[in-house]
């Protein structure tokens, strides 16, 4: 299932990876992930903007994860939680504690097939 998240004038693509006891939510830019042809030669890998994990514990749930500060801010947290509740009806009106880290990238490692 794919949707678009809107908050504070920003819009991001969202992909859900669903499991039995947990669901993963991935935020990204679909225009930068066009892998329609086989991968060969130089491949530029666009990192996702962040991930959230919803873990189901009895009738309740917890949300944890990390979102890139270049795209998200703490002021979006309430919109994020409402978006998750609308996307996953079983977490609406349940006890839902959360911990979301807003991170910035200062270093990364990459292999792209060229070097």
C-alpha positions in Angstrom: 0.0 0.0 0.0 1.4 3.4 -1.0 0.2 6.9 0.0 1.4 10.5 0.3 2.0 12.2 3.6 1.3 16.0 3.8 2.5 18.2 6.6 3.7 21.8 6.9 3.7 22.4 3.2 5.7 19.2 2.5 4.6 16.0 0.7 6.4 12.6 0.8 5.7 9.2 -0.6 5.0 6.5 1.9 5.3 2.8 1.6 4.0 0.2 4.1 5.8 -3.1 4.8 3.3 -5.1 6.8 3.9 -8.0 9.1 2.1 -10.0 11.8 3.2 -8.2 15.0 4.6 -5.0 13.4 4.4 -2.7 10.4 7.1 -0.6 8.9 6.5 2.8 7.4 9.0 4.2 4.9 9.1 7.8 3.7 10.8 8.6 0.4 10.7 10.5 -2.9 9.2 8.2 -5.6 10.6 10.4 -8.4 14.2 9.6 -7.3 13.6 5.8 -7.1 13.0 5.0 -10.7 14.5 1.5 -11.1 12.5 0.3 -14.1 15.6 -1.1 -15.9 18.0 -3.7 -14.7 20.8 -2.3 -12.5 24.1 -2.0 -14.3 27.1 0.4 -14.4 26.7 3.5 -12.3 23.7 3.3 -9.8 22.9 6.2 -7.6 21.1 5.0 -4.5 18.7 7.6 -3.1 18.3 7.0 0.7 14.9 7.0 2.2 13.8 10.0 4.4 13.2 7.8 7.3 11.4 4.8 8.8 8.9 4.3 11.6 8.1 0.9 13.2 4.6 0.2 14.6 4.8 -2.7 17.1 1.6 -4.3 18.3 1.4 -5.3 22.0 -1.9 -6.8 23.0 -4.6 -4.2 22.1 -2.1 -1.3 22.1 0.9 -0.3 20.0 4.1 1.6 20.2 5.8 3.7 17.4 9.5 4.2 17.1 11.9 5.2 14.4 14.1 7.8 12.8 13.3 10.6 10.4 15.8 12.8 8.5 15.8 16.4 9.7 16.3 17.6 6.2 12.7 16.6 5.5 10.9 16.4 8.9 10.7 18.4 12.1 9.3 18.0 15.5 6.3 20.2 14.6 5.2 17.4 12.2 4.9 14.8 14.9 1.2 15.3 15.6 0.5 15.1 11.8 2.6 11.9 11.6 0.7 10.2 14.4 -2.7 11.2 12.9 -1.5 10.0 9.5 -0.5 6.6 11.0 -3.9 6.3 12.8 -5.7 7.0 9.6 -3.5 4.5 7.7 -3.7 1.8 10.3 -7.2 1.8 11.8 -6.3 -0.7 14.5 -4.1 1.9 16.3 -6.8 4.5 16.3 -8.1 5.2 19.9 -5.5 2.9 21.6 -2.7 3.7 23.9 0.1 4.7 21.5 3.4 5.9 23.0 6.0 6.9 20.5 9.7 7.8 20.3 10.8 9.4 17.0 14.4 10.5 16.5 15.1 13.4 14.1 18.5 12.9 12.7 20.9 14.6 10.3 23.5 12.8 8.2 27.1 13.8 8.7 28.7 10.8 7.0 27.8 7.8 4.9 29.3 4.9 3.0 28.2 4.0 -0.5 29.1 1.5 -3.2 27.6 2.2 -6.6 29.2 -0.4 -8.9 31.7 2.1 -10.4 34.4 2.1 -7.8 
